Amino acid sequence: MRHLAAVIGVALAGAIAFGRIPFGLQGERWLWFALGIALPYAVLAVLTWQRIGVAIRRGRAIKRAVWVLQPLAWVSALGFALTVPDEVAGESGSIIAPIGADPVLLEMSVALCNPFAVIALFLMGCAWGFAFASGLEPRTEDDDYGGQMMPHPLA
């Protein structure tokens, strides 16, 4: 399951960066999307995969939040890949609002793409945080003072 999660995460990062090219929408902004959104998303997906592996090797349970947040991040990333506009020959278009489509559709596409990107990165970052916490070793009580408070260092 964790390998599938990493593959989906990296594939969606590829869709964010290069998904518009088959639709003839390789414009001037694709490099910004690739470096600014797709690369951090792919890095977070791979880091989440790595921390899940650490937790499994340590025999720790994976927090449920990891398995919930990742698919939510995938849906948001897919929404971003479908709605992000690019400019070709002076005209803007996206996958769901191709060049020459109704201007209202293009405006809705532009209005939705930004929140989708922010939500996708935030959710994948949260998934990584919970995966990181899942892989931590349990804390040991180093300061056992027989039920008493630890003496103040300046006392």
Secondary structure, DSSP 4 states (H G I P E B T S, - for coil): -HHHHHHHHHHHHHHHHHTTGGGT---TTHHHHIIIIIHHHHHHHHHHHHHHHHHHHTTPPPPHHHHHHHHHHHHHHHHHHHH--EEETTEEE-SSS-TTS-HHHHHHHHHHHHHHHHHHHHHHHHHHHHHHHHTSPPP------TTSPPPPTT-
